[in-house]
Amino acid sequence: MSNRSEGGSAADRKRAEEFRYWNERKAAEGTLHNGWYQYFYTEHFGLNLGDYAGIRVLDIGCGPRGSLDWARDAAERVGLDPLADDYRRLRPDGYLMEMVASGSEDIPYADGHFDIVCSFNSLDHVDDLDETVAEIKRVARPGGLFLLLTDVNHKATECEPIEFGWEIAQVFTDAFEILEERRFEKSDPGMYQSIRSDVSYDMDDPAERYGIISVKFRKAAVA
């Protein structure tokens, strides 16, 4: 990662902190493993490997683990992340997916380019939520899917500056139909481990706490 001043913009400080986190994970793990991702892109959302054959897939805020490396039969598998170029230093063996260094506020692809768009643990990391939502709606093809996993009800941090609650699903419904929405308790510090524990969020419990929302959307087809 290029040297950025700690006194720079909020976006620069956020990116510096993100890269610091992944450097620490690389030091702790040795190799940034990605073996659990396939389950979340497939079985968790009622999909299988065949659903990815010959299609174009976009993962927004993909991180450095190679989140789509498993999707070998996809026609195009793109990971979008502002730090994509820096992440290559953490994976000297390279990626099986295309890594594109870009924010989600200006996705460098044409309207309707992707059959499946995914945002896993990234929507609260973006610089501008409204612009990101608009771009997701734009690049998903009519009839295509949008898969969302995100924390809700958390306070903003430097790396996760966007706050929202369960209502986040509704900001997409002018362009997407909700096929399935699930709500989970965050029973473990990690999102993916919590979803695996499959503890539904108790909406009758008034205690303030994080939750996780999982939503499968389909973009409205052109009339």
QUIFEN-V350878 format. One record per residue. RES is the residue in one small letter. PHI is phi in whole degrees, 0 to 359 (none if undefined). PSI is psi in whole degrees, 0 to 359 (999 if undefined). Layout:
BEGIN
res=RES phi=PHI psi=PSI
res=RES phi=PHI psi=PSI
END
This chain:
BEGIN
res=m phi=none psi=139
res=s phi=294 psi=152
res=n phi=291 psi=124
res=r phi=238 psi=139
res=s phi=292 psi=136
res=e phi=294 psi=341
res=g phi=266 psi=13
res=g phi=283 psi=199
res=s phi=292 psi=164
res=a phi=301 psi=321
res=a phi=296 psi=319
res=d phi=295 psi=318
res=r phi=295 psi=321
res=k phi=298 psi=314
res=r phi=295 psi=321
res=a phi=297 psi=320
res=e phi=290 psi=320
res=e phi=301 psi=313
res=f phi=291 psi=325
res=r phi=299 psi=317
res=y phi=301 psi=313
res=w phi=289 psi=330
res=n phi=299 psi=319
res=e phi=294 psi=320
res=r phi=296 psi=319
res=k phi=297 psi=318
res=a phi=296 psi=322
res=a phi=285 psi=322
res=e phi=264 psi=336
res=g phi=84 psi=301
res=t phi=238 psi=136
res=l phi=279 psi=94
res=h phi=289 psi=154
res=n phi=220 psi=19
res=g phi=295 psi=338
res=w phi=273 psi=349
res=y phi=297 psi=320
res=q phi=306 psi=319
res=y phi=303 psi=316
res=f phi=287 psi=329
res=y phi=279 psi=343
res=t phi=243 psi=273
res=e phi=304 psi=318
res=h phi=302 psi=325
res=f phi=257 psi=16
res=g phi=70 psi=28
res=l phi=246 psi=171
res=n phi=221 psi=177
res=l phi=301 psi=323
res=g phi=298 psi=333
res=d phi=292 psi=343
res=y phi=262 psi=355
res=a phi=291 psi=126
res=g phi=73 psi=13
res=i phi=247 psi=171
res=r phi=256 psi=126
res=v phi=237 psi=136
res=l phi=238 psi=129
res=d phi=249 psi=114
res=i phi=274 psi=127
res=g phi=68 psi=52
res=c phi=290 psi=337
res=g phi=71 psi=187
res=p phi=261 psi=5
res=r phi=276 psi=347
res=g phi=83 psi=59
res=s phi=295 psi=335
res=l phi=248 psi=14
res=d phi=303 psi=330
res=w phi=288 psi=338
res=a phi=277 psi=63
res=r phi=292 psi=336
res=d phi=267 psi=0
res=a phi=292 psi=147
res=a phi=289 psi=328
res=e phi=205 psi=131
res=r phi=227 psi=112
res=v phi=242 psi=129
res=g phi=255 psi=124
res=l phi=253 psi=126
res=d phi=197 psi=135
res=p phi=302 psi=335
res=l phi=259 psi=17
res=a phi=304 psi=317
res=d phi=295 psi=322
res=d phi=289 psi=326
res=y phi=295 psi=335
res=r phi=300 psi=334
res=r phi=290 psi=337
res=l phi=272 psi=347
res=r phi=232 psi=73
res=p phi=299 psi=340
res=d phi=278 psi=356
res=g phi=84 psi=184
res=y phi=237 psi=155
res=l phi=265 psi=358
res=m phi=243 psi=163
res=e phi=276 psi=130
res=m phi=253 psi=123
res=v phi=242 psi=123
res=a phi=277 psi=97
res=s phi=199 psi=149
res=g phi=282 psi=166
res=s phi=278 psi=355
res=e phi=278 psi=348
res=d phi=209 psi=76
res=i phi=285 psi=124
res=p phi=278 psi=54
res=y phi=220 psi=158
res=a phi=288 psi=163
res=d phi=305 psi=135
res=g phi=67 psi=23
res=h phi=287 psi=328
res=f phi=252 psi=138
res=d phi=282 psi=324
res=i phi=227 psi=128
res=v phi=245 psi=136
res=c phi=232 psi=143
res=s phi=223 psi=102
res=f phi=247 psi=116
res=n phi=56 psi=40
res=s phi=224 psi=340
res=l phi=296 psi=329
res=d phi=276 psi=359
res=h phi=266 psi=348
res=v phi=289 psi=165
res=d phi=279 psi=323
res=d phi=221 psi=111
res=l phi=293 psi=315
res=d phi=299 psi=316
res=e phi=293 psi=322
res=t phi=296 psi=314
res=v phi=301 psi=316
res=a phi=298 psi=321
res=e phi=290 psi=322
res=i phi=299 psi=315
res=k phi=299 psi=324
res=r phi=287 psi=315
res=v phi=275 psi=345
res=a phi=285 psi=136
res=r phi=284 psi=152
res=p phi=304 psi=129
res=g phi=87 psi=352
res=g phi=279 psi=174
res=l phi=253 psi=150
res=f phi=234 psi=124
res=l phi=249 psi=123
res=l phi=236 psi=128
res=l phi=231 psi=126
res=t phi=203 psi=150
res=d phi=292 psi=150
res=v phi=228 psi=163
res=n phi=64 psi=30
res=h phi=251 psi=154
res=k phi=283 psi=147
res=a phi=298 psi=143
res=t phi=233 psi=176
res=e phi=297 psi=321
res=c phi=277 psi=335
res=e phi=235 psi=75
res=p phi=280 psi=352
res=i phi=261 psi=130
res=e phi=250 psi=137
res=f phi=200 psi=167
res=g phi=244 psi=203
res=w phi=299 psi=338
res=e phi=292 psi=353
res=i phi=303 psi=328
res=a phi=299 psi=328
res=q phi=288 psi=340
res=v phi=289 psi=348
res=f phi=261 psi=351
res=t phi=282 psi=355
res=d phi=285 psi=342
res=a phi=240 psi=337
res=f phi=235 psi=147
res=e phi=267 psi=136
res=i phi=280 psi=117
res=l phi=272 psi=325
res=e phi=202 psi=134
res=e phi=229 psi=129
res=r phi=230 psi=150
res=r phi=233 psi=131
res=f phi=237 psi=148
res=e phi=287 psi=142
res=k phi=272 psi=86
res=s phi=270 psi=356
res=d phi=219 psi=152
res=p phi=303 psi=332
res=g phi=266 psi=142
res=m phi=298 psi=311
res=y phi=293 psi=321
res=q phi=295 psi=322
res=s phi=296 psi=317
res=i phi=296 psi=321
res=r phi=299 psi=329
res=s phi=288 psi=342
res=d phi=58 psi=44
res=v phi=261 psi=113
res=s phi=293 psi=144
res=y phi=290 psi=131
res=d phi=275 psi=98
res=m phi=291 psi=345
res=d phi=273 psi=351
res=d phi=273 psi=114
res=p phi=281 psi=357
res=a phi=300 psi=137
res=e phi=286 psi=125
res=r phi=194 psi=160
res=y phi=294 psi=155
res=g phi=220 psi=178
res=i phi=229 psi=132
res=i phi=249 psi=137
res=s phi=236 psi=121
res=v phi=226 psi=132
res=k phi=252 psi=119
res=f phi=246 psi=155
res=r phi=236 psi=132
res=k phi=286 psi=139
res=a phi=301 psi=137
res=a phi=285 psi=152
res=v phi=289 psi=132
res=a phi=292 psi=999
END
